[in-house]
């Protein structure tokens, strides 16, 4: 039992390392906003087209959409990685 638990802990640590090294990028508004997150869901890059700087409402809408889309990608990847770690058991 101890060996099994130790192996699972090692696999979980490897999974965390793999997730942190992955990146997920999304574009919103036809590329006016580009957002990149790492596998832990942390924003690592954000590009906003100068055109949006004078239109606060559009900027907010597009930024919210980009953040939500990127977070969904990260969550789905985390779920898929966890399922594969446990051999597809739910």
Secondary structure as GFF3:
##gff-version 3
##sequence-region A 1 90
A	DSSP	alpha_helix	2	21	.	.	.	ID=ss1
A	DSSP	beta_strand	23	28	.	.	.	ID=ss2
A	DSSP	beta_strand	33	38	.	.	.	ID=ss3
A	DSSP	beta_strand	43	48	.	.	.	ID=ss4
A	DSSP	three_ten_helix	50	54	.	.	.	ID=ss5
A	DSSP	alpha_helix	56	85	.	.	.	ID=ss6
###
